[in-house]
Amino acid sequence: MFEPVHEIRLQLAASQHALRRVLLNPDLRRLGTAWTLSIAAQWALIVALLVYAYQEGGAVGVGILGLARTLPTLIGVPIASTLGDRHSGTRVLLGIYATALATAIAAAVALALGSPFVILLVIAAVNAVATAAVRPLQNTIIPGLARSPEELVAANVATSTGEGVGLLVGPALGGILLVLGTAAAATAGALGMALATIAFSRVRPLIRLPGAASAARQSHGGRSKAGFLDGFRSLRSLPTPLLIIVVFGVQPFVRGMLTVLIVVATIGTLGLGESGVGLLNSAIGAGGIIGAIGSVLLVGRRRLAPFFILGLVFWGAPISVVGLLPVVWVVVAALGVVGASNAILDVAGFTLFQRSIPNEVRASIMGLFEGYIAATAGLGGIVAPLLLAVLGVQGAFLVTGAILPVVAAVSLRGVLRADDVALVPEHQLRLLRGISMFAPLSVSTVEQLAGSLTALHFAPGEVLMRAGDPGDRFILIDAGSVEVEQAGKTLRTIGAGGHVGEIALLRSIPRTATVRAVTETSAFGLDSPSFIAAVCGDREAAVSAERVVDARLANNEDRST
């Protein structure tokens, strides 16, 4: 069952290479920086709000705050996320960051002025919608910035690491600043969100292929615009992602319960005081960093569903340990395990989403998912005080910790099938990746190209394209061979894995040569608009394409002479 040592070393080497590529990708680096800062800022603000709510209404006050932060996201986050399917995802997300910054500033001012609890609840609600909308839009953008499947998983690892760092720094900083008052902790959150907004503002816009809009309309029943219910409609034909969403959504429910339990246990059972709320939440962040480091072993793995199941089990089980042994060091260690499991669960779960959800509806479905988990988190915040009243602190911890292991056991068979769902044919994807001009393109762009390919077949002697005709498509040779002719002379023979037709498309000129099948030939065609948008929309791909064209034109001239 255990992998040989040399295989683990190879896996680590591949993972390190992919992570280096993520760090060298400026857009992924800026995206990760913004995400880390936003998580730290969000939790510094949340610590301030939690303590303020507890001062105002005890455990019930904390539950009301949780409800105020989660209920509006049921509608707000899906609506905000559908904008990512209609417009540039980067621009929409920048607007979301700006909204989160404005509401963080408003919360800090309200706390400083001693505003009524109801005003803080309204500000917290709007802030929750903005911060909750960051994750689905970011998960939509990442495949458009990653340039290989391995880099996609590595980017999710980096994102999970950033979340762990944010969860470590944000609550700790908030807890320390509570000595100066809740307004000071909230101010730190506002400053962090300002830095996050600045960092994200430098991420470049994504490439949008001409076929994406028509594909989106077709997937939405012919409507020209994405709508609020698009996520629901799309999920009806995607049963496996639907199962992952349902199962994944139980974890925020447990997290909502745990948030309330931590506040009560910290101030009451453990006697750590108000600053202890930040300490215990930071323990989850510290564990998240360790889990993210370990999750590099997931890079390059074909099967991630087993790790998703393990993440569920070890997210919940340590919470029961807290109920059995309510000692400070045990609680800190148990919450560290929860954080480590959270990192593995996120990397596996979100990568499964990105692999199995179509590009054109990914933002809508991610938004629906974020609204769903916000609802379950809010429900958890409501259920926790009831459990505390009925079972006491220890009993509430025991029941809360048992939920996720039970869900993992019930859904095991269905979840393990998630790795077998592939939206893009692997064969076409490998063909495209083998061509130098497509190698720099992002995962989502190449997936869109692979989905746009049209199967072609040519008999021996049949003409694929004729000199002087206008260029209308790019052709990849899948099997067989073709000859390139010019003025009656054969310039070259191209076999499987080769390509023809790029010169006329990139130079906007008629076909420079005739291409004829030598044997039975199978190929794939890519329409001109999609080819031009993909290749010319990326600087490295455009440079590589120009080199190919220059080399072929020079070779044609030499052979003709």
KOLGU-514802 format. One record per residue (C-alpha): x, y, z negated. Coordinates in nm, 3 decimals. Layout:
// KOLGU-514802
        x        y        z
        X        Y        Z
...
//
This chain:
// KOLGU-514802
        x        y        z
    0.000    0.000    0.000
    0.292    0.235   -0.065
    0.473    0.395    0.228
    0.842    0.312    0.275
    1.085    0.578    0.152
    1.216    0.655    0.502
    0.859    0.716    0.628
    0.796    0.959    0.343
    1.121    1.138    0.429
    1.017    1.165    0.793
    0.678    1.295    0.681
    0.843    1.557    0.460
    1.074    1.664    0.741
    0.779    1.706    0.980
    0.585    1.893    0.713
    0.874    2.129    0.642
    0.911    2.199    1.015
    0.540    2.282    1.045
    0.551    2.504    0.736
    0.852    2.690    0.877
    0.655    2.752    1.195
    0.371    2.893    0.988
    0.610    3.129    0.809
    0.761    3.234    1.142
    0.416    3.301    1.287
    0.365    3.670    1.194
   -0.014    3.658    1.217
   -0.047    3.350    0.995
    0.201    3.508    0.754
   -0.004    3.829    0.731
   -0.327    3.630    0.700
   -0.181    3.427    0.413
   -0.049    3.736    0.237
   -0.387    3.906    0.256
   -0.561    3.591    0.129
   -0.325    3.552   -0.168
   -0.361    3.917   -0.268
   -0.739    3.902   -0.231
   -0.768    3.595   -0.454
   -0.552    3.757   -0.724
   -0.751    4.080   -0.697
   -1.083    3.898   -0.703
   -0.996    3.703   -1.019
   -0.859    4.005   -1.204
   -1.197    4.167   -1.141
   -1.391    3.850   -1.230
   -1.212    3.818   -1.565
   -1.309    4.177   -1.646
   -1.670    4.114   -1.547
   -1.692    3.782   -1.736
   -1.569    3.935   -2.060
   -1.800    4.234   -2.016
   -2.096    4.001   -1.952
   -2.011    3.792   -2.260
   -1.994    4.108   -2.470
   -2.334    4.213   -2.342
   -2.522    3.882   -2.359
   -2.305    3.589   -2.467
   -2.319    3.266   -2.262
   -2.654    3.374   -2.115
   -2.497    3.701   -2.000
   -2.219    3.508   -1.826
   -2.481    3.291   -1.656
   -2.675    3.598   -1.541
   -2.356    3.746   -1.396
   -2.292    3.422   -1.212
   -2.644    3.427   -1.074
   -2.609    3.789   -0.962
   -2.285    3.708   -0.784
   -2.415    3.399   -0.607
   -2.778    3.449   -0.506
   -2.712    3.736   -0.259
   -2.445    3.529   -0.085
   -2.711    3.279    0.024
   -2.819    3.525    0.292
   -2.535    3.776    0.305
   -2.248    3.538    0.381
   -2.418    3.344    0.666
   -2.522    3.672    0.829
   -2.172    3.817    0.798
   -2.018    3.497    0.932
   -2.239    3.479    1.241
   -2.085    3.812    1.345
   -1.762    3.618    1.387
   -1.924    3.413    1.666
   -2.054    3.725    1.844
   -1.758    3.958    1.804
   -1.385    3.948    1.737
   -1.339    3.750    1.415
   -1.041    3.963    1.311
   -1.237    4.288    1.335
   -1.531    4.146    1.144
   -1.302    4.016    0.870
   -1.127    4.353    0.843
   -1.467    4.510    0.777
   -1.532    4.246    0.510
   -1.201    4.329    0.340
   -1.290    4.699    0.344
   -1.626    4.625    0.180
   -1.460    4.414   -0.090
   -1.218    4.699   -0.158
   -1.496    4.960   -0.186
   -1.698    4.748   -0.432
   -1.390    4.665   -0.641
   -1.324    5.036   -0.680
   -1.690    5.092   -0.769
   -1.674    4.821   -1.038
   -1.362    4.972   -1.194
   -1.525    5.317   -1.205
   -1.850    5.176   -1.351
   -1.662    4.993   -1.628
   -1.457    5.303   -1.705
   -1.774    5.513   -1.736
   -1.954    5.253   -1.948
   -2.235    5.209   -1.694
   -2.536    4.989   -1.781
   -2.509    4.614   -1.728
   -2.763    4.620   -1.446
   -2.546    4.858   -1.239
   -2.248    4.627   -1.281
   -2.465    4.336   -1.169
   -2.555    4.518   -0.846
   -2.192    4.607   -0.772
   -2.083    4.252   -0.856
   -2.344    4.113   -0.618
   -2.224    4.317   -0.320
   -1.862    4.242   -0.404
   -1.941    3.870   -0.424
   -2.093    3.870   -0.074
   -1.783    4.040    0.068
   -1.527    3.821   -0.108
   -1.723    3.503   -0.034
   -1.737    3.593    0.337
   -1.357    3.608    0.360
   -1.305    3.231    0.344
   -1.540    3.118    0.626
   -1.418    3.388    0.863
   -1.057    3.312    0.777
   -1.110    2.941    0.839
   -1.257    3.036    1.176
   -0.954    3.249    1.262
   -0.679    3.006    1.155
   -0.726    2.763    1.450
   -0.696    3.065    1.679
   -0.355    3.151    1.533
   -0.204    2.804    1.475
   -0.024    2.661    1.778
   -0.038    2.287    1.711
   -0.249    2.041    1.507
    0.041    2.004    1.263
    0.068    2.380    1.226
   -0.307    2.395    1.163
   -0.278    2.160    0.863
    0.037    2.345    0.748
   -0.154    2.675    0.768
   -0.425    2.525    0.545
   -0.153    2.409    0.305
   -0.012    2.763    0.299
   -0.362    2.902    0.242
   -0.416    2.661   -0.047
   -0.078    2.759   -0.192
   -0.176    3.124   -0.168
   -0.503    3.051   -0.344
   -0.311    2.878   -0.623
   -0.075    3.175   -0.660
   -0.371    3.413   -0.664
   -0.551    3.201   -0.923
   -0.236    3.201   -1.136
   -0.154    3.571   -1.114
   -0.501    3.726   -1.099
   -0.660    3.582   -1.416
   -0.331    3.616   -1.610
   -0.294    3.980   -1.510
   -0.661    4.045   -1.586
   -0.629    3.877   -1.924
   -0.322    4.083   -2.016
   -0.482    4.410   -1.908
   -0.794    4.336   -2.115
   -0.592    4.469   -2.406
   -0.639    4.809   -2.240
   -1.005    4.739   -2.163
   -1.214    4.581   -1.890
   -1.174    4.890   -1.670
   -0.795    4.839   -1.658
   -0.834    4.478   -1.541
   -1.085    4.584   -1.277
   -0.851    4.861   -1.157
   -0.577    4.603   -1.102
   -0.826    4.407   -0.891
   -0.904    4.713   -0.680
   -0.533    4.783   -0.619
   -0.476    4.421   -0.517
   -0.767    4.432   -0.272
   -0.626    4.751   -0.119
   -0.295    4.573   -0.051
   -0.484    4.273    0.093
   -0.678    4.497    0.332
   -0.358    4.664    0.453
   -0.189    4.327    0.510
   -0.479    4.185    0.709
   -0.517    4.497    0.924
   -0.198    4.395    1.109
   -0.332    4.056    1.230
   -0.374    4.059    1.609
   -0.712    3.994    1.779
   -0.780    3.639    1.900
   -0.803    3.523    2.261
   -1.165    3.475    2.373
   -1.208    3.268    2.689
   -1.480    3.363    2.940
   -1.651    3.025    2.895
   -1.689    3.068    2.520
   -1.988    3.300    2.546
   -2.182    3.071    2.781
   -2.095    2.770    2.568
   -2.225    2.949    2.262
   -2.548    3.038    2.443
   -2.595    2.678    2.553
   -2.534    2.547    2.203
   -2.792    2.793    2.070
   -3.063    2.691    2.312
   -2.989    2.953    2.578
   -3.010    3.257    2.352
   -2.759    3.530    2.426
   -2.683    3.612    2.062
   -2.592    3.406    1.760
   -2.844    3.425    1.481
   -2.891    3.351    1.115
   -3.020    2.998    1.172
   -2.750    2.894    1.422
   -2.561    2.702    1.156
   -2.869    2.494    1.073
   -2.947    2.424    1.439
   -2.589    2.324    1.517
   -2.557    2.094    1.217
   -2.854    1.884    1.331
   -2.630    1.739    1.602
   -2.324    1.713    1.375
   -2.414    1.457    1.105
   -2.060    1.395    0.982
   -1.973    1.763    0.920
   -2.314    1.793    0.754
   -2.226    1.512    0.511
   -1.890    1.674    0.433
   -2.067    2.005    0.367
   -2.319    1.845    0.132
   -2.054    1.655   -0.063
   -1.808    1.945   -0.064
   -2.078    2.173   -0.202
   -2.104    1.975   -0.527
   -1.755    2.092   -0.628
   -1.859    2.462   -0.657
   -2.157    2.349   -0.865
   -1.915    2.190   -1.110
   -1.690    2.496   -1.084
   -1.984    2.721   -1.175
   -2.049    2.508   -1.483
   -1.679    2.506   -1.573
   -1.655    2.886   -1.552
   -1.918    2.924   -1.824
   -1.774    2.640   -2.032
   -1.425    2.792   -2.021
   -1.551    3.126   -2.158
   -1.743    2.958   -2.441
   -1.466    2.712   -2.530
   -1.194    2.976   -2.516
   -1.360    3.227   -2.746
   -1.541    2.974   -2.965
   -1.400    2.618   -2.984
   -1.033    2.689   -2.908
   -1.017    3.028   -3.078
   -0.795    3.186   -2.810
   -0.987    3.512   -2.793
   -1.092    3.706   -2.485
   -0.744    3.698   -2.327
   -0.762    3.318   -2.334
   -1.020    3.331   -2.053
   -0.744    3.453   -1.821
   -0.498    3.195   -1.959
   -0.716    2.892   -1.890
   -0.814    3.012   -1.543
   -0.445    3.069   -1.472
   -0.382    2.705   -1.566
   -0.604    2.608   -1.273
   -0.400    2.839   -1.049
   -0.071    2.690   -1.167
   -0.200    2.343   -1.091
   -0.314    2.469   -0.752
    0.042    2.569   -0.664
    0.170    2.222   -0.758
   -0.110    2.057   -0.561
   -0.040    2.273   -0.257
    0.327    2.174   -0.264
    0.223    1.809   -0.277
   -0.029    1.855    0.002
    0.250    1.915    0.255
    0.245    1.536    0.288
   -0.092    1.576    0.461
    0.068    1.759    0.755
    0.061    1.539    1.065
   -0.167    1.276    0.910
   -0.451    1.152    1.128
   -0.668    1.042    0.835
   -0.752    1.302    0.571
   -1.087    1.173    0.440
   -0.928    0.946    0.173
   -0.748    1.248    0.027
   -1.075    1.440    0.028
   -1.230    1.164   -0.185
   -0.932    1.160   -0.423
   -0.955    1.537   -0.456
   -1.318    1.507   -0.563
   -1.245    1.241   -0.825
   -0.953    1.420   -0.988
   -1.128    1.757   -0.974
   -1.398    1.627   -1.205
   -1.243    1.359   -1.428
   -1.004    1.591   -1.621
   -1.301    1.804   -1.731
   -1.433    1.504   -1.923
   -1.092    1.473   -2.089
   -1.138    1.827   -2.222
   -1.462    1.712   -2.385
   -1.287    1.415   -2.547
   -0.976    1.607   -2.666
   -1.053    1.978   -2.717
   -0.692    2.069   -2.798
   -0.526    2.370   -2.632
   -0.236    2.188   -2.465
   -0.466    1.908   -2.345
   -0.711    2.161   -2.202
   -0.432    2.348   -2.020
   -0.291    2.025   -1.875
   -0.636    1.899   -1.770
   -0.718    2.227   -1.596
   -0.380    2.208   -1.423
   -0.484    1.872   -1.277
   -0.812    2.030   -1.168
   -0.618    2.301   -0.986
   -0.387    2.051   -0.815
   -0.687    1.848   -0.700
   -0.854    2.165   -0.575
   -0.558    2.230   -0.342
   -0.569    1.880   -0.193
   -0.949    1.892   -0.164
   -0.937    2.225    0.021
   -0.661    2.125    0.265
   -0.829    1.796    0.353
   -1.185    1.932    0.358
   -1.129    2.247    0.561
   -0.906    2.067    0.810
   -1.181    1.809    0.861
   -1.419    2.100    0.927
   -1.185    2.264    1.176
   -1.134    1.936    1.361
   -1.501    1.847    1.388
   -1.692    2.175    1.433
   -1.707    2.335    1.781
   -1.521    2.666    1.821
   -1.825    2.861    1.940
   -2.032    2.789    1.627
   -1.754    2.749    1.372
   -1.808    3.090    1.210
   -2.184    3.032    1.178
   -2.140    2.691    1.016
   -1.859    2.811    0.790
   -2.083    3.098    0.680
   -2.369    2.859    0.611
   -2.131    2.643    0.408
   -2.007    2.943    0.208
   -2.365    3.046    0.133
   -2.444    2.692    0.025
   -2.148    2.666   -0.212
   -2.230    3.008   -0.354
   -2.578    2.878   -0.431
   -2.445    2.564   -0.596
   -2.193    2.769   -0.797
   -2.474    2.995   -0.917
   -2.686    2.695   -1.004
   -2.395    2.555   -1.202
   -2.375    2.878   -1.399
   -2.743    2.843   -1.488
   -2.724    2.474   -1.581
   -2.418    2.513   -1.806
   -2.591    2.716   -2.083
   -2.874    2.461   -2.083
   -2.626    2.176   -2.127
   -2.453    2.367   -2.404
   -2.783    2.414   -2.584
   -2.878    2.047   -2.554
   -2.545    1.860   -2.576
   -2.304    2.105   -2.737
   -1.963    2.201   -2.602
   -1.810    1.851   -2.599
   -2.115    1.686   -2.445
   -2.138    1.953   -2.176
   -1.775    1.898   -2.078
   -1.826    1.520   -2.060
   -2.133    1.543   -1.835
   -1.978    1.810   -1.613
   -1.666    1.603   -1.556
   -1.861    1.292   -1.454
   -2.050    1.457   -1.166
   -1.781    1.462   -0.894
   -1.651    1.106   -0.946
   -2.010    0.979   -0.913
   -2.065    1.182   -0.593
   -1.737    1.051   -0.449
   -1.841    0.691   -0.513
   -2.187    0.737   -0.359
   -2.062    0.912   -0.042
   -1.742    0.710    0.006
   -1.843    0.510    0.314
   -1.986    0.805    0.506
   -1.700    1.044    0.425
   -1.435    0.796    0.538
   -1.589    0.806    0.888
   -1.512    1.180    0.917
   -1.163    1.114    1.056
   -1.313    0.934    1.355
   -1.504    1.242    1.474
   -1.317    1.416    1.758
   -1.474    1.699    1.954
   -1.188    1.737    2.204
   -1.062    1.438    2.406
   -0.712    1.363    2.283
   -0.593    1.267    2.631
   -0.674    1.604    2.788
   -0.529    1.780    2.486
   -0.197    1.598    2.528
   -0.188    1.681    2.899
   -0.228    2.051    2.827
    0.026    2.046    2.545
    0.279    1.890    2.783
    0.275    2.199    3.009
    0.519    2.470    2.902
    0.289    2.766    2.968
    0.020    2.621    2.737
    0.256    2.519    2.456
    0.254    2.861    2.280
   -0.127    2.879    2.272
   -0.325    2.831    1.953
   -0.506    2.511    1.863
   -0.852    2.658    1.922
   -0.753    2.805    2.261
   -0.614    2.474    2.386
   -0.923    2.294    2.252
   -1.144    2.533    2.448
   -0.934    2.474    2.760
   -0.953    2.096    2.712
   -1.329    2.121    2.675
   -1.349    2.327    2.997
   -1.159    2.077    3.214
   -1.348    1.916    3.503
   -1.260    1.561    3.609
   -1.146    1.534    3.974
   -1.064    1.241    4.203
   -0.877    1.244    4.537
   -0.830    0.965    4.790
   -0.490    0.914    4.964
   -0.440    1.191    5.218
   -0.714    1.413    5.075
   -0.629    1.783    5.036
   -0.642    1.929    4.687
   -0.583    2.287    4.808
   -0.484    2.440    5.143
   -0.233    2.716    5.221
   -0.405    3.050    5.286
   -0.721    2.965    5.089
   -0.810    3.182    4.788
   -0.708    3.046    4.449
   -1.004    2.933    4.243
   -0.868    2.675    3.998
   -0.564    2.523    3.831
   -0.519    2.143    3.863
   -0.347    1.901    3.622
   -0.241    1.563    3.765
   -0.353    1.283    3.535
   -0.263    0.974    3.745
   -0.120    0.921    4.095
    0.098    1.163    4.292
    0.060    1.457    4.531
    0.285    1.628    4.787
    0.331    2.003    4.822
    0.367    2.105    5.189
    0.459    2.435    5.349
    0.485    2.496    5.725
    0.486    2.120    5.787
    0.768    2.050    5.541
    0.732    1.857    5.216
    0.865    2.073    4.934
    0.816    1.837    4.641
    0.620    1.543    4.504
    0.434    1.587    4.175
    0.323    1.297    3.959
    0.124    1.242    3.640
    0.161    1.523    3.390
    0.238    1.779    3.662
    0.030    2.071    3.778
   -0.043    2.283    4.086
   -0.229    2.602    4.169
   -0.085    2.850    3.921
    0.094    3.076    4.175
   -0.220    3.201    4.350
   -0.399    3.257    4.018
   -0.120    3.448    3.846
   -0.010    3.656    4.148
   -0.363    3.714    4.288
   -0.257    3.593    4.634
   -0.381    3.319    4.871
   -0.252    2.964    4.824
    0.115    2.952    4.922
    0.121    2.582    5.009
   -0.099    2.282    5.088
   -0.125    2.008    4.830
   -0.223    1.659    4.950
   -0.277    1.336    4.757
   -0.020    1.064    4.834
   -0.198    0.792    4.636
   -0.530    0.757    4.457
   -0.512    1.057    4.227
   -0.708    1.146    3.914
   -0.683    1.504    3.795
   -0.849    1.776    3.589
   -0.946    2.120    3.714
   -0.952    2.442    3.513
   -1.143    2.741    3.648
   -0.954    3.061    3.728
   -1.112    3.293    3.462
   -1.037    3.052    3.175
   -0.681    2.993    3.300
   -0.606    3.365    3.336
   -0.761    3.458    2.999
   -0.565    3.190    2.813
   -0.226    3.234    2.978
   -0.226    3.613    3.015
   -0.382    3.665    2.672
   -0.072    3.535    2.493
    0.267    3.704    2.543
    0.478    3.387    2.512
    0.246    3.190    2.739
    0.255    3.470    3.000
    0.636    3.479    2.995
    0.654    3.101    3.031
    0.405    3.108    3.319
    0.604    3.376    3.503
    0.917    3.164    3.472
    0.733    2.867    3.625
    0.601    3.079    3.912
    0.939    3.243    3.982
    1.115    2.906    3.982
    0.862    2.747    4.218
    0.864    3.040    4.461
    1.243    3.038    4.468
    1.245    2.661    4.519
    0.989    2.689    4.800
    1.202    2.950    4.976
    1.520    2.744    4.943
    1.356    2.427    5.075
    1.186    2.611    5.363
    1.521    2.765    5.464
//
